[in-house]
Amino acid sequence: MNYSKKIILLLTATLMLNACVTTKKLTYLQSEAAAPQAGEITSVTPAAYRVLPYDNLFIRVVTPDPKVSEMFNTLPVTTYSINMTEQTADVVSYPVDGNGDIILPYIGRVSVAGKTLGEITVEVEKELKEMVKDPAVTVKMVNNYVSLLGEVKNPGKYPVYKDRLTIFQALAMANDLTDFSNRQKIQLIRPTASGNIIKEFSLNDILIMSSEAYYVMPNDVIYVKPMKGRIFRLNEFPYSLMLSTVTTFVLILNVVK
C-alpha cells in the first residue's frame, strides 16, 4: 500500500471515530454489576413545592350559597385554563408579593410564602369559616413551568399540568436530548427560599430514580451540556466534502510526482 492510500485511510478512520458516539454514552438508566436493578430501586416521594415570593396562585372558594361564593371569587373560574399565559397570570390569579403575602377579598393579607398548597388551603378555609359556613377551597399554582435548555431537540419553556413530573417526562416535552448531549452532566437549577441551587446528575445512572432530582419542581431550569470538546455539530459537519478535498489533493500530488 502506497503512502497516499495510507493517508486517505487514516483520515477516513479519524473522521469516522470523531463522528461516532458510543451506545454507552447514549443509553439511559444503566446499572453496574454491583448496582441494583430497576425493580430494586427505592422510590422517592417528591417533596411538596413551597410557594415563593412572586409566584401566582389560583384560589377558588365554594360554599353552599352560590351568591356567597361569588363574593370571594373575584376571578371567574373560566379564566383558569390550560391556555393561560405568563402575560395574563397576574390578571387571573393572586400574585404573591415580595413579602410572601397575597390579598384575598374580605379577608385581607394571608402569608403564603414557604407553605405548600395544602397548607395554604387549610389556612384560607380556617379564615373563611369565621365568615361563612362549610367553605371548600381549591388552591393551584399558575406559574408552573419547566425550562429546558442546551442540548435538547426543542429547547424552551413548557407548562406543567401535573403534580409529579419526572425528569424523563420533562425531557420528552422537548423531544428528548440530541445525540451529542452530555448525559453524564445534567444540571438542574432550582429556586428556593434561600436562593437558587444547582444539582448535577447523570441520566445514564439508574440511581437517578432514587434521587430528589428525579422529580421536577415548578420553575426548574434543566440545562443539558454538550459533550466535552464539541465545538461544532458533528452530525452537520461536511465530512464527505472534506474527504473529497483531501483525496483530490493527494491525487494531484501523485500526478505532480
LINLINHU-V656341 format. One record per residue. N is the residue number from 1. RES is the residue in three letters. SS is DSSP state (a for helix, b for strand, c for the rest). PHI is phi in radians with two decimals (NA if undefined). BURIAL is 1 if it has 16 or more other ideal C-beta (glycine too) atoms within 10 Angstrom, else 0. Layout:
{{N RES SS PHI BURIAL} {N RES SS PHI BURIAL}}
This chain:
{{1 MET c NA 0} {2 ASN c -1.35 0} {3 TYR a -1.11 0} {4 SER a -1.12 0} {5 LYS a -1.12 0} {6 LYS a -1.09 0} {7 ILE a -1.10 0} {8 ILE a -1.11 0} {9 LEU a -1.12 0} {10 LEU a -1.12 0} {11 LEU a -1.15 1} {12 THR a -1.06 0} {13 ALA a -1.10 0} {14 THR a -1.12 0} {15 LEU a -1.13 1} {16 MET a -1.15 0} {17 LEU a -1.15 0} {18 ASN a -1.19 0} {19 ALA a -1.47 0} {20 CYS c -1.62 0} {21 VAL c -2.17 0} {22 THR c -1.20 0} {23 THR a -1.07 0} {24 LYS a -1.04 0} {25 LYS a -1.35 0} {26 LEU a -1.78 0} {27 THR c -1.45 0} {28 TYR c -1.40 0} {29 LEU c 0.90 0} {30 GLN b -1.47 0} {31 SER c -2.25 0} {32 GLU c -1.35 0} {33 ALA c -1.00 0} {34 ALA c -1.55 0} {35 ALA c -1.49 0} {36 PRO c -1.22 0} {37 GLN c -1.44 0} {38 ALA a -0.99 0} {39 GLY a -1.23 0} {40 GLU a -1.77 0} {41 ILE c -1.24 1} {42 THR c -1.28 0} {43 SER c -1.25 0} {44 VAL c -1.98 0} {45 THR c -1.50 0} {46 PRO c -1.11 0} {47 ALA c -1.17 0} {48 ALA c -1.23 0} {49 TYR c -1.18 0} {50 ARG c -1.91 1} {51 VAL c -1.08 1} {52 LEU c -2.02 1} {53 PRO c -0.95 0} {54 TYR c 1.33 0} {55 ASP c -1.30 1} {56 ASN b -2.24 1} {57 LEU b -2.06 1} {58 PHE b -1.72 1} {59 ILE b -2.22 1} {60 ARG b -2.15 1} {61 VAL b -1.98 1} {62 VAL b -2.19 1} {63 THR c -2.28 1} {64 PRO c -1.05 0} {65 ASP c -1.83 0} {66 PRO a -0.99 0} {67 LYS a -1.17 0} {68 VAL a -1.18 1} {69 SER a -1.05 1} {70 GLU a -1.10 0} {71 MET a -1.10 0} {72 PHE a -1.68 1} {73 ASN c -1.65 1} {74 THR c -1.30 0} {75 LEU c -1.80 1} {76 PRO c -1.08 0} {77 VAL a -1.10 0} {78 THR a -1.19 0} {79 THR a -1.38 0} {80 TYR c -1.55 1} {81 SER c -2.49 0} {82 ILE c -1.24 0} {83 ASN c -1.57 0} {84 MET c -1.13 1} {85 THR c -1.93 0} {86 GLU a -1.11 0} {87 GLN a -1.18 0} {88 THR a -1.73 0} {89 ALA a -1.04 1} {90 ASP c -1.15 0} {91 VAL c -1.37 0} {92 VAL c -1.88 1} {93 SER c -2.56 1} {94 TYR b -1.71 1} {95 PRO b -1.34 1} {96 VAL c -1.51 1} {97 ASP c -1.38 0} {98 GLY c -1.10 0} {99 ASN c -1.54 0} {100 GLY c 1.51 1} {101 ASP b -1.99 1} {102 ILE b -2.10 1} {103 ILE b -2.02 0} {104 LEU b -1.78 1} {105 PRO c -1.08 0} {106 TYR c 1.21 0} {107 ILE c -1.92 0} {108 GLY b 1.71 0} {109 ARG b -1.31 0} {110 VAL b -2.28 1} {111 SER b -1.36 0} {112 VAL c -2.17 1} {113 ALA c -1.08 1} {114 GLY c 1.47 0} {115 LYS c -1.93 1} {116 THR c -1.39 0} {117 LEU a -1.10 1} {118 GLY a -1.13 0} {119 GLU a -1.17 0} {120 ILE a -1.16 1} {121 THR a -1.03 1} {122 VAL a -1.10 0} {123 GLU a -1.19 1} {124 VAL a -1.15 1} {125 GLU a -1.07 0} {126 LYS a -1.09 0} {127 GLU a -1.13 0} {128 LEU a -1.26 1} {129 LYS a -1.10 0} {130 GLU c -1.39 0} {131 MET c -2.08 0} {132 VAL c -2.31 1} {133 LYS c -1.71 0} {134 ASP c 0.88 0} {135 PRO c -1.34 1} {136 ALA b -2.10 0} {137 VAL b -2.08 1} {138 THR b -2.06 0} {139 VAL b -2.18 1} {140 LYS b -2.35 0} {141 MET b -1.40 1} {142 VAL c -1.68 1} {143 ASN c -1.53 1} {144 ASN c -1.77 1} {145 TYR b -2.25 1} {146 VAL b -2.29 1} {147 SER b -1.86 1} {148 LEU b -2.07 1} {149 LEU b -2.24 0} {150 GLY b 1.53 1} {151 GLU c -1.46 1} {152 VAL b -2.00 1} {153 LYS c -1.21 0} {154 ASN c -2.30 0} {155 PRO c -1.11 1} {156 GLY b 2.86 0} {157 LYS b -1.92 0} {158 TYR b -2.10 1} {159 PRO b -1.26 0} {160 VAL c -2.02 1} {161 TYR c -1.97 0} {162 LYS c -2.35 0} {163 ASP c -1.31 0} {164 ARG c -2.12 0} {165 LEU b -1.99 1} {166 THR b -1.45 0} {167 ILE a -1.08 1} {168 PHE a -1.27 0} {169 GLN a -1.16 0} {170 ALA a -1.14 1} {171 LEU a -1.15 1} {172 ALA a -1.13 0} {173 MET a -1.14 1} {174 ALA c -1.69 1} {175 ASN c 1.18 0} {176 ASP c 1.32 0} {177 LEU b -1.51 1} {178 THR c -1.34 0} {179 ASP c -1.18 0} {180 PHE c -1.97 1} {181 SER b -1.41 1} {182 ASN b -1.60 1} {183 ARG b -1.23 1} {184 GLN b -1.45 0} {185 LYS b -2.37 1} {186 ILE b -1.70 1} {187 GLN b -1.90 1} {188 LEU b -2.01 1} {189 ILE b -1.79 0} {190 ARG b -2.15 1} {191 PRO b -1.30 1} {192 THR b -2.35 0} {193 ALA c -1.11 0} {194 SER c -1.69 0} {195 GLY b 2.11 0} {196 ASN b -1.29 0} {197 ILE b -2.11 0} {198 ILE b -2.09 0} {199 LYS b -1.99 0} {200 GLU b -2.02 0} {201 PHE b -2.64 1} {202 SER c -2.00 1} {203 LEU c -1.39 1} {204 ASN c -1.30 1} {205 ASP b -1.56 1} {206 ILE a -1.11 1} {207 LEU a -1.22 1} {208 ILE a -1.04 1} {209 MET a -1.18 1} {210 SER a -1.83 0} {211 SER c -1.78 0} {212 GLU a -1.21 0} {213 ALA a -1.39 1} {214 TYR a -1.18 1} {215 TYR b -1.83 1} {216 VAL b -1.57 1} {217 MET c -1.86 1} {218 PRO c -0.97 1} {219 ASN c 1.24 1} {220 ASP b -1.16 1} {221 VAL b -2.07 1} {222 ILE b -1.91 1} {223 TYR b -1.96 1} {224 VAL b -1.85 1} {225 LYS b -1.35 1} {226 PRO b -1.36 0} {227 MET c -1.10 1} {228 LYS c -1.04 0} {229 GLY c 1.47 0} {230 ARG c -1.41 0} {231 ILE c -1.88 0} {232 PHE c -2.27 0} {233 ARG c -1.34 0} {234 LEU a -1.07 1} {235 ASN a -1.33 0} {236 GLU a -1.92 0} {237 PHE c -1.27 0} {238 PRO c -1.36 0} {239 TYR a -1.09 1} {240 SER a -1.08 0} {241 LEU a -1.15 0} {242 MET a -1.14 0} {243 LEU a -1.14 0} {244 SER a -1.10 0} {245 THR a -1.12 0} {246 VAL a -1.13 0} {247 THR a -1.07 0} {248 THR a -1.08 0} {249 PHE a -1.10 0} {250 VAL a -1.15 1} {251 LEU a -1.10 0} {252 ILE a -1.09 0} {253 LEU a -1.09 0} {254 ASN a -1.16 0} {255 VAL a -1.13 0} {256 VAL a -1.09 0} {257 LYS c -1.18 0}}
